[in-house]
């Protein structure tokens, strides 16, 4: 189980990180249903971590996207993991071995300047962009409008900068009209920061023993779970 000594927190649920990913980030953003019929889809993520969210999204994309469609996955990570640590963490799920091995094989030895990779999948293309450094700085420079956001930083109590009002405003600025977000956090000040940034925010049942999570939309749109 990967653990950050800097933030004193685990990278994902100790109960089942993969089930948490599907419940919170995919279902919370109405995915993979929203992939169908889209020639291009853009996902933004705060906190790349082990890459588990990316691999789960890649699998869902392969199963649902139309031939010729493209997925851009932009992740903003302060300290990208080294290849060996990432591989070790992902080895917990043998059925992801092919994709995790492909990711590890392409992962550079030096990630301080960020990572930009491209993969093919079931007649579609997947481009991964990991922006290394403080999220506020790297997101300001990014040129993107996400259709969906995975807000997956460490616990707001342990890493408040990743959930600040300033960063949430920038997330909204980098979101397409009608774009969505989902996060495991239901902290009141996090939800208020998202609302102040322009998102409609709602509480939903959380994963496992976590009572609530949050999801929402910029403007008004249907984000019913798939």
C-alpha beads as a LAMMPS data file, in Angstrom:
LAMMPS data file: protein, C-alpha beads

226 atoms
225 bonds

1 atom types
1 bond types

-500.0 500.0 xlo xhi
-500.0 500.0 ylo yhi
-500.0 500.0 zlo zhi

Masses

1 110.0

Atoms # bond

1 1 1 0.000 0.000 0.000
2 1 1 1.750 3.205 -1.163
3 1 1 2.027 5.872 1.542
4 1 1 3.264 9.461 1.373
5 1 1 5.551 10.387 4.251
6 1 1 5.395 14.037 3.155
7 1 1 1.605 14.250 3.559
8 1 1 1.094 11.421 6.046
9 1 1 -1.595 9.783 3.943
10 1 1 -2.187 6.729 1.773
11 1 1 -2.479 7.129 -1.998
12 1 1 -5.923 5.485 -2.063
13 1 1 -8.430 3.521 0.003
14 1 1 -6.858 0.778 2.089
15 1 1 -10.051 -1.242 1.613
16 1 1 -10.032 -1.326 -2.204
17 1 1 -8.385 1.475 -4.149
18 1 1 -9.625 0.196 -7.464
19 1 1 -13.269 0.009 -6.399
20 1 1 -12.896 3.506 -4.953
21 1 1 -11.591 4.760 -8.301
22 1 1 -14.548 3.320 -10.184
23 1 1 -17.145 4.547 -7.683
24 1 1 -15.773 8.033 -7.089
25 1 1 -14.062 9.136 -10.286
26 1 1 -15.654 7.158 -13.096
27 1 1 -19.215 6.844 -11.787
28 1 1 -18.998 10.297 -10.191
29 1 1 -18.349 11.824 -13.627
30 1 1 -20.906 9.691 -15.477
31 1 1 -18.177 7.605 -17.132
32 1 1 -17.802 5.611 -19.269
33 1 1 -21.289 6.495 -20.575
34 1 1 -20.174 9.975 -21.641
35 1 1 -17.389 8.541 -23.813
36 1 1 -19.849 7.087 -26.329
37 1 1 -20.097 9.092 -29.540
38 1 1 -17.435 11.618 -28.543
39 1 1 -14.587 12.093 -31.065
40 1 1 -12.454 13.633 -28.303
41 1 1 -12.633 13.668 -24.521
42 1 1 -10.377 15.496 -22.076
43 1 1 -9.874 14.506 -18.440
44 1 1 -8.056 16.572 -15.830
45 1 1 -6.728 15.098 -12.609
46 1 1 -5.198 16.600 -9.489
47 1 1 -2.797 13.965 -8.194
48 1 1 -1.499 11.246 -10.536
49 1 1 -0.291 9.057 -7.691
50 1 1 0.354 5.488 -8.823
51 1 1 -1.464 5.939 -12.142
52 1 1 -4.358 3.698 -11.073
53 1 1 -7.033 6.214 -12.106
54 1 1 -5.405 6.542 -15.518
55 1 1 -5.301 2.772 -16.077
56 1 1 -8.929 2.337 -15.032
57 1 1 -9.923 5.173 -17.354
58 1 1 -7.906 3.629 -20.172
59 1 1 -9.790 0.340 -19.723
60 1 1 -13.167 2.104 -19.666
61 1 1 -12.214 4.146 -22.745
62 1 1 -11.247 1.028 -24.699
63 1 1 -14.600 -0.546 -23.888
64 1 1 -16.782 2.459 -24.761
65 1 1 -15.124 4.937 -27.144
66 1 1 -15.807 4.964 -30.874
67 1 1 -13.147 3.993 -33.380
68 1 1 -10.851 6.895 -34.162
69 1 1 -11.698 8.801 -30.966
70 1 1 -8.971 10.372 -28.827
71 1 1 -8.610 10.753 -25.057
72 1 1 -6.338 13.357 -23.488
73 1 1 -5.575 12.741 -19.814
74 1 1 -3.902 15.677 -18.050
75 1 1 -2.673 14.966 -14.536
76 1 1 -1.043 17.464 -12.178
77 1 1 1.376 15.841 -9.737
78 1 1 3.867 17.471 -7.390
79 1 1 6.177 14.448 -7.170
80 1 1 5.679 11.789 -9.880
81 1 1 6.622 8.349 -8.568
82 1 1 9.680 6.524 -9.805
83 1 1 9.002 3.631 -12.164
84 1 1 9.805 0.866 -9.648
85 1 1 7.519 2.287 -6.953
86 1 1 4.680 2.757 -9.416
87 1 1 5.077 -0.787 -10.749
88 1 1 5.138 -2.231 -7.250
89 1 1 1.939 -0.425 -6.264
90 1 1 0.074 -1.477 -9.421
91 1 1 1.136 -5.118 -9.084
92 1 1 -1.761 -5.565 -6.636
93 1 1 -4.051 -5.952 -9.681
94 1 1 -2.753 -8.713 -12.000
95 1 1 -5.493 -8.119 -14.606
96 1 1 -4.033 -4.634 -15.138
97 1 1 -0.579 -6.092 -15.732
98 1 1 -0.555 -5.531 -19.502
99 1 1 -1.452 -1.847 -19.230
100 1 1 0.699 -1.212 -16.156
101 1 1 3.667 -2.851 -17.908
102 1 1 3.082 -0.702 -20.985
103 1 1 2.943 2.403 -18.813
104 1 1 6.078 1.427 -16.889
105 1 1 8.017 0.627 -20.067
106 1 1 7.294 4.110 -21.434
107 1 1 7.792 5.923 -18.101
108 1 1 10.950 8.081 -18.219
109 1 1 13.788 7.788 -15.718
110 1 1 13.601 11.500 -15.055
111 1 1 10.154 13.057 -14.473
112 1 1 11.021 16.501 -13.110
113 1 1 10.085 18.076 -16.438
114 1 1 6.830 16.127 -16.663
115 1 1 5.741 13.156 -18.743
116 1 1 4.069 13.036 -22.152
117 1 1 3.149 9.628 -23.569
118 1 1 0.829 8.242 -26.228
119 1 1 -0.822 4.840 -26.350
120 1 1 -3.082 3.061 -28.812
121 1 1 -6.161 1.239 -27.656
122 1 1 -8.877 -0.608 -29.544
123 1 1 -8.786 1.701 -32.565
124 1 1 -8.486 4.849 -30.457
125 1 1 -5.642 6.976 -29.137
126 1 1 -4.810 7.888 -25.549
127 1 1 -2.438 10.712 -24.683
128 1 1 -1.142 11.042 -21.128
129 1 1 0.307 14.333 -19.896
130 1 1 1.697 14.393 -16.346
131 1 1 2.522 17.965 -15.378
132 1 1 5.190 17.835 -12.656
133 1 1 5.348 20.504 -9.959
134 1 1 2.958 22.562 -7.809
135 1 1 -0.553 22.259 -9.246
136 1 1 -1.271 25.976 -9.066
137 1 1 1.763 26.740 -11.201
138 1 1 1.441 23.907 -13.717
139 1 1 -2.321 24.241 -14.181
140 1 1 -1.942 27.960 -14.845
141 1 1 0.370 27.122 -17.758
142 1 1 -1.741 24.261 -19.121
143 1 1 -3.822 24.807 -22.252
144 1 1 -6.858 22.563 -21.871
145 1 1 -10.579 22.516 -21.122
146 1 1 -11.452 19.327 -19.288
147 1 1 -14.752 17.544 -19.802
148 1 1 -14.272 15.808 -16.444
149 1 1 -12.025 16.259 -13.400
150 1 1 -10.725 13.726 -10.899
151 1 1 -9.909 15.695 -7.741
152 1 1 -7.675 13.128 -6.055
153 1 1 -5.134 14.974 -3.959
154 1 1 -4.168 13.796 -0.505
155 1 1 -6.579 14.486 2.373
156 1 1 -7.621 18.162 2.513
157 1 1 -6.606 18.232 6.182
158 1 1 -3.076 17.091 5.288
159 1 1 -2.632 18.863 1.936
160 1 1 -4.862 21.986 1.999
161 1 1 -3.028 23.684 -0.880
162 1 1 -4.421 21.063 -3.279
163 1 1 -7.982 22.147 -2.378
164 1 1 -7.565 25.913 -2.019
165 1 1 -10.090 28.430 -3.327
166 1 1 -7.460 29.751 -5.760
167 1 1 -6.788 26.311 -7.213
168 1 1 -10.495 25.461 -7.478
169 1 1 -11.047 28.697 -9.434
170 1 1 -8.276 27.642 -11.794
171 1 1 -9.830 24.173 -12.152
172 1 1 -13.086 25.864 -13.177
173 1 1 -11.190 28.061 -15.635
174 1 1 -9.755 24.912 -17.222
175 1 1 -13.155 23.201 -17.494
176 1 1 -15.426 23.097 -20.533
177 1 1 -18.953 24.436 -20.044
178 1 1 -20.978 21.587 -18.605
179 1 1 -17.798 19.817 -17.508
180 1 1 -17.900 17.782 -14.324
181 1 1 -15.814 16.899 -11.291
182 1 1 -15.817 14.154 -8.686
183 1 1 -13.861 13.716 -5.477
184 1 1 -13.848 11.426 -2.454
185 1 1 -13.829 14.545 -0.217
186 1 1 -17.019 15.914 1.287
187 1 1 -15.294 18.483 3.511
188 1 1 -17.488 21.554 3.858
189 1 1 -14.781 24.087 2.973
190 1 1 -13.797 22.088 -0.114
191 1 1 -17.389 22.069 -1.333
192 1 1 -17.705 25.801 -0.648
193 1 1 -14.517 26.520 -2.612
194 1 1 -15.896 24.540 -5.557
195 1 1 -19.240 26.335 -5.371
196 1 1 -17.516 29.728 -5.226
197 1 1 -15.568 28.734 -8.354
198 1 1 -18.814 28.174 -10.271
199 1 1 -19.576 24.484 -9.804
200 1 1 -22.927 23.102 -8.764
201 1 1 -21.965 20.675 -5.980
202 1 1 -23.846 17.744 -4.520
203 1 1 -23.122 15.123 -1.894
204 1 1 -23.327 11.485 -2.899
205 1 1 -22.809 8.215 -1.045
206 1 1 -19.104 7.584 -0.599
207 1 1 -17.091 4.448 -1.153
208 1 1 -16.742 1.769 1.515
209 1 1 -16.947 3.129 5.042
210 1 1 -16.774 6.751 3.825
211 1 1 -20.254 8.182 4.208
212 1 1 -20.124 10.907 1.554
213 1 1 -18.266 12.091 -1.533
214 1 1 -18.809 15.137 -3.765
215 1 1 -19.594 15.546 -7.446
216 1 1 -20.745 18.440 -9.554
217 1 1 -20.924 20.298 -12.811
218 1 1 -19.842 23.676 -14.180
219 1 1 -23.102 25.273 -15.191
220 1 1 -26.104 22.962 -15.569
221 1 1 -25.891 19.525 -17.150
222 1 1 -26.884 15.939 -16.511
223 1 1 -24.110 13.923 -14.858
224 1 1 -26.145 10.880 -13.970
225 1 1 -23.855 7.938 -13.213
226 1 1 -23.407 5.402 -16.004

Bonds

1 1 1 2
2 1 2 3
3 1 3 4
4 1 4 5
5 1 5 6
6 1 6 7
7 1 7 8
8 1 8 9
9 1 9 10
10 1 10 11
11 1 11 12
12 1 12 13
13 1 13 14
14 1 14 15
15 1 15 16
16 1 16 17
17 1 17 18
18 1 18 19
19 1 19 20
20 1 20 21
21 1 21 22
22 1 22 23
23 1 23 24
24 1 24 25
25 1 25 26
26 1 26 27
27 1 27 28
28 1 28 29
29 1 29 30
30 1 30 31
31 1 31 32
32 1 32 33
33 1 33 34
34 1 34 35
35 1 35 36
36 1 36 37
37 1 37 38
38 1 38 39
39 1 39 40
40 1 40 41
41 1 41 42
42 1 42 43
43 1 43 44
44 1 44 45
45 1 45 46
46 1 46 47
47 1 47 48
48 1 48 49
49 1 49 50
50 1 50 51
51 1 51 52
52 1 52 53
53 1 53 54
54 1 54 55
55 1 55 56
56 1 56 57
57 1 57 58
58 1 58 59
59 1 59 60
60 1 60 61
61 1 61 62
62 1 62 63
63 1 63 64
64 1 64 65
65 1 65 66
66 1 66 67
67 1 67 68
68 1 68 69
69 1 69 70
70 1 70 71
71 1 71 72
72 1 72 73
73 1 73 74
74 1 74 75
75 1 75 76
76 1 76 77
77 1 77 78
78 1 78 79
79 1 79 80
80 1 80 81
81 1 81 82
82 1 82 83
83 1 83 84
84 1 84 85
85 1 85 86
86 1 86 87
87 1 87 88
88 1 88 89
89 1 89 90
90 1 90 91
91 1 91 92
92 1 92 93
93 1 93 94
94 1 94 95
95 1 95 96
96 1 96 97
97 1 97 98
98 1 98 99
99 1 99 100
100 1 100 101
101 1 101 102
102 1 102 103
103 1 103 104
104 1 104 105
105 1 105 106
106 1 106 107
107 1 107 108
108 1 108 109
109 1 109 110
110 1 110 111
111 1 111 112
112 1 112 113
113 1 113 114
114 1 114 115
115 1 115 116
116 1 116 117
117 1 117 118
118 1 118 119
119 1 119 120
120 1 120 121
121 1 121 122
122 1 122 123
123 1 123 124
124 1 124 125
125 1 125 126
126 1 126 127
127 1 127 128
128 1 128 129
129 1 129 130
130 1 130 131
131 1 131 132
132 1 132 133
133 1 133 134
134 1 134 135
135 1 135 136
136 1 136 137
137 1 137 138
138 1 138 139
139 1 139 140
140 1 140 141
141 1 141 142
142 1 142 143
143 1 143 144
144 1 144 145
145 1 145 146
146 1 146 147
147 1 147 148
148 1 148 149
149 1 149 150
150 1 150 151
151 1 151 152
152 1 152 153
153 1 153 154
154 1 154 155
155 1 155 156
156 1 156 157
157 1 157 158
158 1 158 159
159 1 159 160
160 1 160 161
161 1 161 162
162 1 162 163
163 1 163 164
164 1 164 165
165 1 165 166
166 1 166 167
167 1 167 168
168 1 168 169
169 1 169 170
170 1 170 171
171 1 171 172
172 1 172 173
173 1 173 174
174 1 174 175
175 1 175 176
176 1 176 177
177 1 177 178
178 1 178 179
179 1 179 180
180 1 180 181
181 1 181 182
182 1 182 183
183 1 183 184
184 1 184 185
185 1 185 186
186 1 186 187
187 1 187 188
188 1 188 189
189 1 189 190
190 1 190 191
191 1 191 192
192 1 192 193
193 1 193 194
194 1 194 195
195 1 195 196
196 1 196 197
197 1 197 198
198 1 198 199
199 1 199 200
200 1 200 201
201 1 201 202
202 1 202 203
203 1 203 204
204 1 204 205
205 1 205 206
206 1 206 207
207 1 207 208
208 1 208 209
209 1 209 210
210 1 210 211
211 1 211 212
212 1 212 213
213 1 213 214
214 1 214 215
215 1 215 216
216 1 216 217
217 1 217 218
218 1 218 219
219 1 219 220
220 1 220 221
221 1 221 222
222 1 222 223
223 1 223 224
224 1 224 225
225 1 225 226
